[in-house]
Amino acid sequence: MLALNNFDKAFENRIRLQVMSVLVANESYDFNSLKELLATTDGNLASHLKALEKEAYISVIKSFLGRKPNTRYQATEKGIAAFKKHLEALENLIKQQKS
């Protein structure tokens, strides 16, 4: 039987999994672009970003574009490693189901 201890609870939610997919594939992404891409609400996205930030899987970069505040997110090394480990666990589960 497959040991499920390589699955990361932080990525059990679809939004968090999608956020990490975007951030691992891109250097950084801003809040509004993430919200639009993932078709989610401000509050929903903010709560999932906070959960990933609490795990130190993402970092927050706050700046101003002209006079407008801009919040960007970036995957941390810890977050990238955890995400890759989670994906490997998913791949192993799929491989095990096929055999």
C-alpha positions as a Python dict, from the first residue, in 0.01 Angstrom:
ca = {
    (1, 'M'): (0, 0, 0),
    (2, 'L'): (121, 349, -84),
    (3, 'A'): (238, 562, 204),
    (4, 'L'): (45, 887, 179),
    (5, 'N'): (284, 1080, 402),
    (6, 'N'): (448, 1248, 99),
    (7, 'F'): (123, 1428, 20),
    (8, 'D'): (127, 1784, 151),
    (9, 'K'): (-196, 1898, 316),
    (10, 'A'): (-121, 2254, 203),
    (11, 'F'): (-191, 2143, -155),
    (12, 'E'): (-514, 1952, -88),
    (13, 'N'): (-716, 2253, -197),
    (14, 'R'): (-755, 2313, -571),
    (15, 'I'): (-683, 2688, -545),
    (16, 'R'): (-358, 2635, -353),
    (17, 'L'): (-248, 2369, -600),
    (18, 'Q'): (-322, 2607, -888),
    (19, 'V'): (-146, 2900, -719),
    (20, 'M'): (169, 2693, -668),
    (21, 'S'): (153, 2565, -1027),
    (22, 'V'): (146, 2924, -1153),
    (23, 'L'): (419, 3045, -917),
    (24, 'V'): (653, 2753, -988),
    (25, 'A'): (613, 2811, -1363),
    (26, 'N'): (658, 3192, -1338),
    (27, 'E'): (905, 3413, -1154),
    (28, 'S'): (621, 3598, -980),
    (29, 'Y'): (255, 3684, -1026),
    (30, 'D'): (43, 3970, -897),
    (31, 'F'): (-279, 3933, -699),
    (32, 'N'): (-521, 4059, -965),
    (33, 'S'): (-366, 3843, -1238),
    (34, 'L'): (-389, 3535, -1014),
    (35, 'K'): (-750, 3619, -928),
    (36, 'E'): (-841, 3652, -1295),
    (37, 'L'): (-648, 3343, -1406),
    (38, 'L'): (-797, 3122, -1133),
    (39, 'A'): (-1146, 3277, -1157),
    (40, 'T'): (-1182, 3322, -784),
    (41, 'T'): (-1290, 3598, -547),
    (42, 'D'): (-1060, 3837, -360),
    (43, 'G'): (-1142, 3682, -23),
    (44, 'N'): (-1107, 3323, -138),
    (45, 'L'): (-772, 3386, -306),
    (46, 'A'): (-643, 3593, -14),
    (47, 'S'): (-719, 3317, 238),
    (48, 'H'): (-538, 3054, 29),
    (49, 'L'): (-241, 3283, -28),
    (50, 'K'): (-221, 3343, 348),
    (51, 'A'): (-220, 2967, 408),
    (52, 'L'): (69, 2920, 163),
    (53, 'E'): (252, 3218, 314),
    (54, 'K'): (208, 3072, 664),
    (55, 'E'): (383, 2753, 543),
    (56, 'A'): (661, 2975, 397),
    (57, 'Y'): (585, 2828, 53),
    (58, 'I'): (538, 3172, -103),
    (59, 'S'): (676, 3518, -37),
    (60, 'V'): (492, 3846, -76),
    (61, 'I'): (642, 4145, -256),
    (62, 'K'): (456, 4473, -200),
    (63, 'S'): (533, 4775, -416),
    (64, 'F'): (371, 5066, -594),
    (65, 'L'): (310, 5102, -966),
    (66, 'G'): (276, 5477, -991),
    (67, 'R'): (41, 5550, -702),
    (68, 'K'): (-130, 5210, -706),
    (69, 'P'): (-25, 4942, -460),
    (70, 'N'): (85, 4617, -623),
    (71, 'T'): (116, 4285, -442),
    (72, 'R'): (316, 4010, -612),
    (73, 'Y'): (376, 3655, -498),
    (74, 'Q'): (674, 3430, -555),
    (75, 'A'): (733, 3064, -474),
    (76, 'T'): (1009, 3013, -218),
    (77, 'E'): (1273, 2741, -244),
    (78, 'K'): (1092, 2558, 36),
    (79, 'G'): (763, 2591, -152),
    (80, 'I'): (909, 2467, -479),
    (81, 'A'): (1064, 2165, -307),
    (82, 'A'): (739, 2083, -124),
    (83, 'F'): (536, 2123, -445),
    (84, 'K'): (769, 1893, -641),
    (85, 'K'): (756, 1634, -362),
    (86, 'H'): (375, 1651, -368),
    (87, 'L'): (369, 1607, -748),
    (88, 'E'): (602, 1307, -721),
    (89, 'A'): (367, 1151, -466),
    (90, 'L'): (75, 1205, -707),
    (91, 'E'): (272, 1049, -993),
    (92, 'N'): (362, 750, -776),
    (93, 'L'): (-1, 705, -679),
    (94, 'I'): (-104, 709, -1047),
    (95, 'K'): (170, 462, -1140),
    (96, 'Q'): (67, 232, -857),
    (97, 'Q'): (-298, 243, -968),
    (98, 'K'): (-197, 138, -1321),
    (99, 'S'): (-6, -171, -1203),
}
